[in-house]
Amino acid sequence: MLKRRKLGSQGLEVSEIGLGCMGMSFAYGTPDDAESLKTVDLALERGCNFLDTAEIYGPYHNEELLGGFLKGRRDKVTLATKFGFAIEDGKRVGLDSHPARIRKAVEGSLKRLGTDHIDLLYQHRVDPDVPMEDVAGTVKELIDEGKVLYFGLSEAGAEAIERAQSEQAISALQSEYSVWERNLEDEIIPLIRSLGIGLVPFSPLGRGFLTGTAKRAEEYPESDYRSFSDPRLQGENFDANMHIAGVVKSIAEAKGHSPAQVALAWLLAKGDDVVPIPGTKRRKYLEDNLGAAEVSLAAEEMAQLDGAIGEGVAGERYTRENLATVNR
C-alpha cells in the first residue's frame, strides 16, 4: 500500500504516486474505456487514489469516464481537475481564465465528475490576459462556497505563483519534471518550497522515453501526441538523447528494477513534497510504476541520475505553439 504525502500546508494529503488519466481519453492513441477503468480500479486497490484529469482531456470525455467510475466511491479518491483553456466545437482555441469562464468550467466539471466538490483545482495554464489576483480570487470564492477544497497552478512562472499566492494559498504546482526535464530546479522549486507549495511532476517518465520503450516521433501514429508535439523525440534529437535513457536503464538493470521504477524513485527521493503522476491506461504499466515506491536509490545512484542530462537535452519539450503557453 502506498504511503501518503502532504501537498502544501492547507491539509491536502494524497498517495505518494498519483495516476495521470489524460491518456485514457487524449494524446496517446485510441482510447480503450474498458481497460482504462480496470486500470483506475486497480490503482485504488493498490492505494493510488490521487487521480488527475482536466476538462480539456477529450475534451470532457476524461471527466465523464471518471465520473461514471466514481459513482458510489467518490470518498475513496482525491480528485484533481483543471480549467484554463477556451473550448469551442470540441477543440482547444486558446486560453481563458476570466472569472466567469472559471465558474462555468467548474460547474461543468462537477456535473461530469458526478460530485459536489473538487479536491484540487488547477489553473491549467496562466492566461496573460487575466490578472492572477482575479484567477486566485475566483478560486478563493469557490473554496469558500465548498465547491473546491484546494488550489493549484500548472506550468506557472515565479511571478504568477507569487501573485496568486498573495490572494489564495496554493497547495500544489504541477509541471513537467523528470530525469531529462529540469527547468524547475534553478528558480521554481526553491520558490515553491519557500512558500510551502507541493510539486506534482507530470510526464515523470518523459512520455515513455525514460522507460526505454519510446520510439522516434516519426514512428508513432498521427493519433499519438508524440508524433508531432515533442521535438526531443524527433530525428537527430532522439539519437542525441538516448544516452539519458541509457543511464536510467543501467541503474535499473544493476538493481533488478525497471527503468520506470528507477526514474520515479529519483523523483520520490527529491523530497516528501513531490508527488509524481505517471499516466497510463494499462494495468501492466500501472503495476510497474507503483513498484517505484519500494525502490531505494543510493547517493551515488542519485548523483548519476542527476548528471544524466550532461550538457543538456536535444530539442525543446514542446512545439513552439505549446511552449508559448508555458508561463516561464
C-alpha positions in Angstrom: 0.0 0.0 0.0 1.3 3.4 -0.9 2.2 5.9 1.7 0.7 9.4 1.9 2.4 12.7 1.3 1.3 16.3 2.0 0.9 18.8 -0.7 1.1 22.4 0.6 0.3 23.4 4.1 -3.5 23.6 3.9 -4.2 20.0 4.8 -4.1 18.2 1.4 -2.8 14.6 1.7 -2.5 12.3 -1.3 -1.0 8.9 -2.2 2.8 9.3 -2.9 2.3 8.4 -6.5 -0.8 9.6 -8.4 -2.4 8.5 -11.6 -2.4 10.8 -14.7 -5.6 10.0 -16.6 -5.1 12.1 -19.7 -4.0 9.2 -21.9 -7.3 7.4 -21.3 -9.0 10.0 -23.5 -6.5 12.0 -25.3 -3.0 12.2 -26.8 -1.8 8.6 -26.7 -3.6 6.7 -29.4 -7.1 5.2 -29.5 -8.8 5.2 -26.1 -10.0 1.9 -24.5 -12.5 2.8 -21.9 -12.8 -0.8 -20.5 -9.1 -1.2 -19.9 -8.8 2.4 -18.6 -11.5 1.7 -16.0 -9.8 -1.5 -14.9 -6.6 0.5 -14.5 -8.3 3.0 -12.3 -9.9 0.3 -10.3 -6.5 -1.4 -9.8 -5.0 1.9 -8.8 -7.5 2.3 -6.0 -6.9 -1.3 -4.9 -3.1 -0.5 -4.6 -3.7 2.7 -2.7 -3.0 5.0 -5.6 -6.1 7.2 -5.2 -4.8 10.6 -6.4 -6.5 10.9 -9.8 -5.6 13.7 -12.2 -7.9 14.8 -15.0 -9.0 18.0 -16.8 -11.9 19.3 -18.8 -9.7 19.6 -21.9 -8.9 15.9 -22.0 -11.2 14.8 -24.7 -12.5 17.5 -24.3 -14.8 16.3 -21.5 -14.5 12.6 -22.1 -11.9 12.0 -19.4 -14.0 13.7 -16.7 -17.1 11.8 -17.9 -15.2 8.5 -17.8 -14.0 9.1 -14.2 -17.4 10.4 -13.2 -19.1 7.2 -14.2 -16.5 5.1 -12.4 -16.7 7.1 -9.2 -20.4 6.6 -8.5 -20.6 5.1 -5.1 -16.9 5.5 -4.3 -16.2 9.3 -4.6 -14.9 9.3 -1.0 -12.2 6.8 -1.9 -10.3 9.2 -4.2 -8.6 12.6 -4.2 -9.7 14.2 -7.4 -7.8 16.9 -9.3 -9.0 18.7 -12.4 -8.2 21.8 -14.3 -9.6 24.9 -16.1 -7.9 27.4 -18.3 -8.4 26.6 -22.0 -11.1 28.0 -24.2 -13.0 25.3 -25.9 -15.2 25.7 -29.0 -16.8 22.9 -31.0 -14.8 20.3 -29.1 -11.5 21.9 -29.8 -9.0 24.0 -27.8 -9.0 27.5 -29.1 -6.7 29.4 -26.8 -6.6 30.3 -23.1 -9.4 31.7 -21.0 -9.2 32.2 -17.2 -11.7 35.0 -16.9 -13.7 34.6 -13.7 -17.0 33.7 -15.5 -15.2 31.1 -17.5 -13.6 29.6 -14.4 -17.1 29.3 -12.8 -18.5 27.7 -15.9 -15.7 25.3 -16.1 -16.0 24.2 -12.5 -19.8 23.7 -12.8 -19.2 21.6 -15.9 -16.5 19.5 -14.1 -18.7 19.0 -11.1 -21.5 17.7 -13.3 -19.3 15.4 -15.4 -17.5 14.0 -12.4 -20.7 13.5 -10.5 -19.5 15.2 -7.4 -20.3 18.3 -5.3 -16.7 19.3 -4.8 -13.3 19.2 -6.5 -10.4 18.3 -4.2 -7.7 20.1 -6.1 -8.4 22.7 -8.8 -5.6 23.8 -11.0 -5.3 26.6 -13.5 -4.1 24.6 -16.4 -2.1 27.4 -18.0 -1.5 31.0 -17.0 -3.7 33.4 -19.0 -1.7 36.6 -19.7 -5.0 38.5 -20.3 -6.3 37.8 -16.8 -4.6 39.1 -13.6 -3.5 36.2 -11.4 -5.2 38.0 -8.5 -8.5 37.7 -10.3 -7.9 34.0 -11.0 -6.9 33.2 -7.5 -9.7 35.4 -6.1 -12.3 33.4 -8.1 -10.9 30.1 -6.8 -10.9 31.5 -3.3 -14.7 32.2 -3.7 -15.2 28.7 -4.9 -13.3 27.4 -1.9 -15.5 29.5 0.4 -18.6 28.0 -1.3 -17.3 24.5 -0.7 -17.1 23.6 -4.4 -13.3 23.4 -4.3 -11.1 22.4 -1.5 -7.5 23.3 -2.6 -5.9 25.5 -5.3 -3.1 24.6 -7.7 -1.3 26.0 -10.7 0.2 24.3 -13.7 3.3 25.4 -15.7 3.3 28.7 -13.9 6.3 31.0 -13.6 7.6 32.7 -10.4 5.7 36.0 -10.7 2.4 34.2 -11.4 2.9 31.9 -8.4 3.7 34.8 -6.1 0.8 36.9 -7.3 -1.7 34.0 -7.0 -0.3 33.1 -3.5 -0.9 36.6 -2.3 -4.7 36.1 -2.9 -5.2 32.4 -2.2 -2.8 29.9 -0.7 -1.6 27.4 -3.3 -1.3 23.7 -2.4 0.4 22.4 -5.5 2.3 23.3 -8.6 2.0 20.8 -11.5 4.8 21.0 -14.1 6.9 18.7 -16.2 9.8 17.4 -14.1 11.9 14.3 -14.6 15.4 12.9 -15.1 15.5 14.6 -18.5 13.5 17.8 -17.8 15.0 20.1 -15.2 13.6 23.5 -16.0 12.2 23.9 -12.5 15.4 23.4 -10.5 17.0 26.8 -10.6 14.1 29.1 -9.7 10.8 27.4 -9.3 11.5 24.6 -6.8 13.3 26.9 -4.4 10.4 29.3 -4.6 7.6 26.9 -4.1 9.5 25.3 -1.2 9.9 28.7 0.4 6.1 29.2 0.1 5.2 25.7 1.3 3.8 24.6 -2.1 4.0 21.0 -3.1 5.2 19.8 -6.5 3.3 17.4 -8.8 5.5 16.4 -11.7 3.7 15.3 -14.9 5.4 13.3 -17.6 7.8 11.9 -15.0 8.8 9.2 -17.4 9.5 11.5 -20.3 6.5 10.4 -22.3 7.9 6.9 -22.2 11.4 7.9 -23.2 13.0 7.2 -19.8 11.5 3.7 -19.8 13.3 2.7 -22.9 10.1 2.0 -24.8 9.7 5.2 -26.7 10.1 5.4 -30.4 11.1 8.2 -32.8 8.3 10.7 -33.3 8.1 9.6 -36.9 7.2 6.0 -35.9 4.1 6.9 -33.9 0.6 7.1 -35.5 -0.9 10.5 -36.0 -3.3 9.8 -33.2 -0.4 9.8 -30.8 0.7 13.2 -29.4 4.3 12.2 -29.6 4.2 12.0 -33.4 4.2 15.8 -33.6 4.4 17.6 -30.3 7.7 16.6 -28.6 10.8 17.8 -30.5 13.0 15.7 -28.2 11.8 12.6 -29.9 12.3 13.9 -33.4 15.1 12.9 -35.8 18.6 13.5 -34.6 17.3 14.7 -31.2 16.1 11.2 -30.4 19.5 9.8 -31.1 21.3 12.5 -29.1 19.1 11.9 -26.1 19.4 8.1 -25.9 22.4 8.4 -23.5 19.9 9.7 -20.9 17.7 6.7 -21.1 20.8 4.6 -21.1 21.8 5.9 -17.6 18.4 5.0 -16.2 18.5 1.6 -17.8 22.0 0.8 -16.5 21.0 1.6 -12.9 17.7 -0.3 -13.3 19.5 -3.4 -14.5 22.0 -3.3 -11.7 19.3 -3.1 -9.1 16.9 -5.6 -10.6 14.2 -3.0 -11.2 12.5 -1.5 -14.3 13.7 1.8 -15.8 10.3 3.3 -15.0 10.7 2.4 -11.3 14.1 4.0 -11.1 13.0 7.2 -12.9 10.1 7.5 -10.5 12.2 6.6 -7.4 14.5 9.5 -8.4 11.6 11.9 -8.1 10.3 10.4 -4.9 13.7 10.9 -3.4 13.7 14.6 -4.3 11.6 15.3 -1.2 8.4 14.4 0.6 6.7 17.4 -1.1 7.0 15.7 -4.5 4.2 13.5 -5.9 4.6 12.3 -9.4 1.6 11.4 -11.5 2.7 9.0 -14.2 0.0 8.5 -16.7 -1.2 5.2 -18.1 -4.3 3.5 -19.4 -3.0 0.0 -18.9 -2.8 -2.1 -15.8 0.6 -3.6 -16.5 2.3 -0.2 -16.6 0.4 0.9 -13.5 1.7 -2.1 -11.6 5.2 -1.3 -12.8 5.0 2.4 -11.9 3.7 1.8 -8.4 6.6 -0.5 -7.7 8.8 2.6 -7.6 7.6 3.2 -4.0 9.7 0.2 -2.9 12.9 1.3 -4.7 15.7 3.0 -2.7 18.4 4.8 -4.5 21.9 5.3 -3.1 23.5 8.7 -3.1 25.8 7.6 -5.9 22.9 6.5 -8.0 21.1 9.7 -7.4 24.2 11.6 -8.5 24.4 9.5 -11.7 20.8 10.3 -12.5 21.2 14.0 -11.6 24.1 14.1 -14.1 22.4 12.0 -16.8 21.5 15.0 -19.0 25.1 16.0 -19.3 25.3 19.4 -21.1 21.6 19.3 -21.9 18.8 17.7 -23.8 18.5 17.9 -27.5 15.2 19.6 -28.5 12.5 21.6 -26.7 9.9 19.8 -24.7 7.1 21.3 -26.7 6.4 22.7 -30.1 6.7 26.5 -30.4 2.9 26.8 -30.1 2.6 24.8 -26.9 5.8 26.3 -25.4 4.1 29.7 -25.8 1.5 28.7 -23.2 4.2 27.9 -20.5 4.5 30.9 -18.2 8.2 30.7 -17.7 
